[in-house]
Amino acid sequence: MKKVIKFIPIWKILLYIVLAVLLTAGTAQVFIFALYFLETQSSRLADFIELSGSFGLVPIILLCLLPFALFVSFFYLIERQRYIESTMKNMMKEMESIAKGQFDQELTNEDEGVIGELAREVNQIILQLEGAKAEQKKAAEIKNDLITNVAHDLRSPLTSIVGYLDLINEDRYKSEVELRYYIQIIHQKSHELNQLLNDLFEYTLVQNKEALINEVPINLEEMMNQLSVQFQFQLKEAGMEMRQHFSFTERPFVMGEGPKLARVFENLIENAIRYGKEGKYIDLSVKESEELIEIEIASYGQAIPSIDLPYLFERFYRVEKSRSQYTGGSGLGLAIVKSILELHGGQIRAESTLGKTAFVVKLPKKSEGARVSIPDFPI
């Protein structure tokens, strides 16, 4: 009602009041004349008029207020209809702009009735469209970045492979030793190329939120023990030692796919070996809380710059900016780790201070009702 009154100009409100007063006066005269005429025709009506007169001016005031209120209500309904039509026209104009793709504006109607509810629903749709448009733009950027990064990382080993194959094909080598050296480089680059393609395939696979197809209870203590055995040779070759620290009241079980979770910890241990040789030790810790199991893999080599920590789990991001395959890998390892953990309802964070770098994984504990089994991990 307030919106309608604000919509009506002051001069028109005054005009309606004057018209209502005049019409009320005219109606009252007609009504009084009719009563006077009927009074002479009916004794009962005369008695009723006489009884009403005992109440003083109250019946007369009521007699005037009733038609006045009716006339004012009639004028209000007219203006209410005009207000609705005007509001709908404005909404249609704004919707025409929105239909042309201008999603940065919303319907400005503030009515509290049905029209206001309609405007709010339309604004909600606009917000959803805006969000979908932003997601589409982000997806396009991700696709372009992915293509650019893949092209860059594929081009480097392919260029080397083609170059050395050309040297061999054109017999531009001095000796059998040099030939074997070229073949060795080609083999190494082919291996790097194969690893990159495997990482790309796995990263694409784990982006599917329904990728968990064989979810079973996993004993993390058993998995960590198997991984320690698996990495004995690499640790010995790097001159490192893995120390285990387990702290839990019962065996730590989580729900998930064994091979995928094993890949998570394989990647993290490989990173610790690659970048933590200076520290000689890798500490593998497992502890539990009421709802979570926390696994920490810590090494003691060179610290990761704080500026790089927020971006470690983005695909193709490397702390070593030269994009060297020798120092930085494919740039997909930690992105795969994060995606696999998200599939399992888990989280990961990186902490790095002078002398220690740790990756902390949190996974939800197995529910009480799940059947316990210890699967074999392909390690």
C-alpha positions in Angstrom: 0.0 0.0 0.0 2.8 2.4 0.8 4.4 1.8 -2.6 1.1 2.7 -4.3 0.7 5.9 -2.3 4.2 6.9 -3.1 3.5 6.2 -6.7 0.6 8.7 -6.8 1.5 12.4 -7.2 0.5 14.8 -4.4 -1.8 16.8 -6.6 -3.7 13.7 -7.6 -4.1 12.6 -4.0 -5.5 16.1 -3.1 -7.8 15.8 -6.2 -9.1 12.4 -5.1 -9.8 13.7 -1.6 -11.8 16.7 -3.0 -13.7 14.4 -5.4 -14.4 12.0 -2.5 -15.8 14.8 -0.4 -17.9 16.2 -3.2 -19.3 12.8 -4.1 -19.9 12.0 -0.4 -21.8 15.3 0.0 -23.9 14.5 -3.1 -24.6 11.0 -1.9 -25.5 12.3 1.6 -28.0 14.7 0.1 -29.6 12.0 -2.0 -29.8 9.7 1.0 -31.3 12.4 3.2 -33.9 13.3 0.6 -34.7 9.6 0.2 -35.1 9.2 4.0 -37.4 12.3 4.2 -39.6 10.9 1.4 -39.8 7.5 3.0 -40.4 8.9 6.4 -43.7 10.3 5.2 -44.6 7.0 3.7 -43.7 4.7 6.7 -44.3 5.2 10.4 -41.8 2.5 11.3 -39.1 4.3 9.3 -40.0 7.5 11.1 -39.6 5.8 14.5 -36.2 4.4 13.4 -35.0 7.9 12.3 -36.3 9.3 15.6 -34.4 6.6 17.5 -31.2 7.3 15.6 -31.5 11.0 16.4 -31.1 10.1 20.1 -27.4 9.2 19.4 -26.7 12.8 18.3 -24.2 13.3 15.4 -22.8 9.8 15.4 -25.2 8.3 12.8 -24.6 11.4 10.5 -20.8 11.0 10.8 -21.0 7.3 10.0 -23.4 8.1 7.2 -20.8 10.4 5.7 -17.7 8.3 6.4 -19.0 5.2 4.8 -19.5 6.6 1.2 -16.2 8.7 1.6 -14.3 5.5 2.4 -15.9 3.7 -0.5 -15.0 6.5 -3.0 -11.4 6.7 -1.6 -11.1 2.9 -1.9 -12.3 3.1 -5.5 -9.7 5.7 -6.4 -7.0 3.6 -4.6 -7.9 0.5 -6.7 -7.6 2.6 -9.9 -4.2 3.8 -8.9 -3.2 0.3 -7.7 -4.0 -1.0 -11.2 -2.0 1.8 -12.7 0.9 1.0 -10.3 0.8 -2.7 -11.3 0.8 -1.9 -15.0 3.6 0.6 -14.6 5.7 -1.9 -12.6 5.1 -4.6 -15.1 6.2 -2.4 -18.0 9.4 -1.4 -16.1 10.1 -5.1 -15.4 9.5 -6.0 -19.0 12.0 -3.3 -20.1 14.6 -4.6 -17.7 13.9 -8.2 -18.7 14.4 -7.2 -22.4 17.9 -5.9 -21.4 18.6 -9.1 -19.5 17.4 -11.2 -22.4 20.1 -9.5 -24.5 22.8 -10.8 -22.2 23.1 -7.9 -19.7 23.2 -10.2 -16.6 24.9 -7.5 -14.5 21.6 -5.8 -13.8 18.7 -7.0 -11.7 15.0 -6.2 -11.6 14.5 -3.2 -9.3 11.0 -3.8 -8.1 10.6 -3.7 -4.3 6.9 -4.7 -4.1 6.1 -7.0 -1.2 3.3 -8.8 -3.0 3.1 -11.3 -5.9 5.0 -8.9 -8.2 7.8 -8.6 -5.7 8.0 -12.3 -5.3 8.1 -12.7 -9.1 10.9 -10.1 -9.3 12.9 -11.9 -6.5 12.6 -15.2 -8.3 13.7 -13.6 -11.6 16.7 -12.0 -9.8 17.6 -15.5 -8.4 17.5 -16.9 -11.9 19.7 -14.0 -13.1 22.2 -14.8 -10.3 22.2 -18.5 -11.4 22.7 -17.5 -15.0 25.5 -15.2 -14.0 27.2 -18.0 -12.0 26.8 -20.4 -14.9 28.3 -17.8 -17.3 31.2 -17.3 -14.9 31.7 -21.0 -14.6 31.6 -21.4 -18.4 34.2 -18.7 -18.8 36.3 -20.3 -16.1 36.0 -23.7 -17.8 37.0 -22.2 -21.1 40.1 -20.6 -19.5 40.9 -23.9 -17.8 40.6 -25.7 -21.1 42.8 -23.1 -22.9 45.4 -23.2 -20.1 45.4 -27.0 -20.1 45.9 -27.1 -23.9 48.7 -24.5 -23.6 50.5 -26.4 -20.8 50.1 -29.8 -22.4 51.4 -28.4 -25.8 54.4 -26.9 -24.0 55.2 -30.0 -22.0 54.7 -32.3 -25.1 56.7 -30.1 -27.4 59.9 -30.3 -25.3 60.4 -34.1 -25.3 59.0 -34.5 -28.8 61.4 -31.9 -30.1 64.3 -33.8 -28.6 63.1 -37.1 -29.9 62.6 -35.8 -33.4 65.9 -34.0 -33.4 68.0 -37.0 -32.3 66.0 -39.3 -34.6 66.9 -36.9 -37.5 70.6 -37.1 -36.5 70.4 -40.9 -36.5 68.5 -41.1 -39.7 71.0 -38.8 -41.5 74.0 -40.8 -40.0 75.2 -37.7 -38.3 77.0 -39.5 -35.4 80.7 -40.0 -35.1 80.8 -43.4 -33.4 78.7 -46.3 -32.0 79.1 -44.7 -28.5 77.5 -41.5 -29.7 74.7 -43.4 -31.4 74.0 -45.3 -28.2 74.0 -41.9 -26.4 71.4 -40.5 -28.8 69.3 -43.6 -28.4 69.5 -43.3 -24.6 68.3 -39.7 -24.8 65.4 -40.7 -27.1 64.5 -43.5 -24.6 64.5 -41.2 -21.7 62.4 -38.5 -23.5 60.0 -41.2 -24.6 59.6 -42.3 -21.0 59.0 -38.7 -19.9 56.4 -38.3 -22.6 54.7 -41.6 -21.6 54.7 -40.4 -17.9 53.1 -37.1 -18.9 50.4 -38.8 -20.9 49.7 -41.2 -18.1 49.4 -38.3 -15.6 47.1 -36.4 -17.9 44.9 -39.4 -18.3 44.8 -40.0 -14.5 44.2 -36.3 -13.8 41.2 -36.3 -16.3 39.9 -39.5 -14.7 39.9 -38.3 -11.1 38.1 -35.1 -12.1 35.0 -37.2 -12.5 33.2 -36.9 -9.1 31.8 -40.4 -9.6 35.2 -42.0 -10.1 35.1 -44.1 -7.0 33.8 -47.5 -8.3 35.2 -49.9 -5.7 35.0 -48.3 -2.3 36.1 -50.6 0.5 37.6 -50.1 4.0 41.3 -49.3 3.8 43.7 -50.0 6.7 46.1 -47.0 6.5 48.6 -48.6 8.9 48.9 -51.6 6.5 49.2 -49.3 3.5 51.9 -47.2 5.1 53.9 -50.3 6.0 53.7 -51.6 2.4 54.7 -48.2 1.0 57.8 -48.2 3.3 58.8 -51.5 1.9 58.1 -50.3 -1.7 60.4 -47.3 -1.3 63.3 -49.0 0.4 65.5 -49.0 -2.8 64.8 -45.3 -3.7 65.5 -44.3 -0.1 68.7 -46.2 0.0 69.8 -44.8 -3.3 69.0 -41.2 -2.1 70.8 -41.9 1.2 67.6 -41.4 3.2 65.7 -43.2 5.9 62.0 -43.3 6.6 60.8 -43.0 10.2 57.3 -44.0 11.1 55.2 -42.5 14.0 51.8 -44.1 14.6 49.5 -42.8 17.3 46.0 -44.3 17.4 43.8 -46.4 19.7 42.7 -48.9 17.1 43.6 -49.7 13.5 42.9 -46.6 11.3 40.4 -47.5 8.6 39.0 -45.2 5.9 36.6 -45.9 3.1 38.0 -45.6 -0.5 39.9 -47.2 -3.3 43.2 -48.7 -2.4 45.1 -48.0 -5.6 43.9 -44.4 -5.7 44.9 -43.7 -2.1 48.2 -45.5 -2.6 48.9 -43.2 -5.5 48.4 -40.2 -3.2 51.0 -41.3 -0.7 53.3 -42.5 -3.5 53.4 -39.1 -5.0 54.0 -37.4 -1.7 56.8 -39.8 -0.7 58.4 -39.4 -4.2 58.3 -35.6 -3.7 59.9 -35.9 -0.3 62.7 -38.1 -1.7 63.2 -35.7 -4.7 63.3 -32.5 -2.7 64.4 -33.6 0.8 67.7 -35.4 0.2 69.6 -32.8 2.3 67.6 -33.7 5.4 68.3 -37.5 5.2 65.0 -38.4 6.9 61.4 -38.7 5.9 58.9 -38.8 8.8 55.7 -40.6 8.2 53.1 -39.9 11.0 49.6 -41.3 11.4 47.2 -40.1 14.2 43.5 -40.0 14.7 40.9 -37.7 16.1 37.2 -38.4 16.8 36.1 -38.2 13.1 39.4 -37.9 11.1 42.6 -39.7 10.5 45.6 -37.4 9.8 48.7 -38.5 7.9 51.7 -36.3 7.7 54.7 -36.8 5.4 57.6 -34.5 6.4 61.0 -34.0 4.9 63.9 -31.8 5.9 65.3 -30.3 2.7 65.1 -26.9 1.3 61.9 -24.9 2.3 59.2 -24.1 -0.2 58.8 -20.3 -0.6 55.6 -19.1 1.1 54.5 -17.4 -2.1 54.3 -20.8 -3.8 52.4 -22.7 -1.0 48.8 -21.6 -2.1 49.4 -22.8 -5.7 51.2 -26.2 -5.1 48.1 -28.2 -5.9 47.2 -26.4 -9.1 47.8 -28.4 -12.3 51.1 -27.7 -14.1 52.3 -25.5 -11.3 56.0 -25.9 -10.4 58.0 -24.2 -7.7 61.0 -24.7 -10.0 59.9 -22.2 -12.7 62.0 -23.5 -15.6 59.5 -26.4 -16.1 62.4 -28.8 -16.1 61.3 -32.5 -16.2 64.3 -33.4 -14.1 63.4 -31.1 -11.2 59.7 -30.4 -11.5 58.1 -33.6 -12.9 54.9 -33.2 -15.0 53.4 -30.6 -12.7 50.3 -32.8 -12.3 51.3 -35.0 -9.3 50.0 -32.8 -6.5 46.9 -31.8 -8.6 46.2 -35.6 -8.9 46.7 -36.0 -5.1 44.3 -33.2 -4.3 41.6 -34.5 -6.7 41.9 -38.1 -5.4 41.5 -36.9 -1.8 38.5 -34.7 -2.7 36.9 -37.9 -4.1 37.4 -39.5 -0.7 36.0 -36.5 1.2 39.6 -35.6 2.4 41.8 -32.6 2.4 45.5 -31.8 2.0 47.6 -28.8 3.0 51.3 -28.0 2.7 53.4 -26.5 5.5 57.0 -25.3 5.0 59.3 -23.6 7.3 63.1 -23.3 7.4 64.3 -26.9 7.7 61.0 -28.8 7.4 58.3 -29.3 4.7 55.2 -31.3 5.5 52.2 -32.4 3.6 49.2 -33.1 5.9 46.4 -35.3 4.7 43.1 -35.6 6.5 40.6 -38.4 5.7 37.2 -39.2 7.4 37.3 -42.4 9.5 35.3 -45.4 8.4 31.8 -45.5 9.7 31.1 -48.1 12.4 28.7 -50.1 10.2 31.1 -50.7 7.3 32.4 -54.2 6.8 36.2 -54.4 7.5 38.5 -55.9 5.0 42.2 -55.4 4.1 42.6 -55.1 0.4 45.9 -55.7 -1.5 47.5 -52.6 -2.9 49.3 -52.8 -6.3 52.6 -51.4 -5.1 
